[in-house]
Each structure stands twice: as structure tokens, then as C-alpha cells.
């Protein structure tokens, strides 16, 4: 399945929902805005995980506001997903912009470790064309 396609978002959502009982208890909500591709919201909270597409103009969806919003190009998003760059480097080079509360992300970094492990099987089946 193609990275960031509707099929990919559905598979990613199914993966986080299936593993939600093992998710960290403290909620973190992150919007990913990938220029000229897709915008989606990641919610990690025990028993309430989701990855869903959001409209380009949405600032809120059903539920809590995002703790952070990351913006990047499709090329940057692909490089991050494939591991050919990392988020720190992309941020320092201006390839990712950030809005939100960095302290929340630091405090809840366990959510990102959990998310990476849960999405690994999805990424193993992903194409990046």
C-alpha cells in the first residue's frame, strides 16, 4: 500500500486501535500536515487511539485540540518514514515546522516510542512511490 494513501491511513488506524490497550495512559494529539498530500491527526491515549485524515482547513476535529502540529513536504515525510533522515535533522534544516507545546511532547515521548512499534508492521508493507 502506498504511503499516506487512504488505504495506508486506514491500516495505520486499525493498527493503533488494535493495540490501544497497551498505549500510554496520558493523551497526546498530533496533527501532521503534509504539503500537497494529506493532513491527518494522531491520537494516542489508552483505549482511545486513532489515526484519521482531517480536512485542510480544520483546526479542530471531534475531540481535543492538537498538542502539536507538524508541517512538512511529502518528500520529507517519506524520508522520515523510511529512516533516511530523522526529525531532529529535518527540523534543524527547516524541513519541518512545529506549532504547539514542546513540553507536552517531551513529557509524553513514550507515546512516540509506542507508536513507532505499533506502526512498524504497517510500514513494512508500505511503498513509497
Protein Blocks (a to p, Z undefined) as FASTA:
>chain_A
ZZhiaklmmmmmmmmmmmmmmpcfbdcddddddehiaccdddddehiaccddddfklcbd
edjddfbdcdddfklmmmmmnopacfklmmmnopaccedjfklmmmmmmmmmmmmmmmmm
mmmmpccZZ
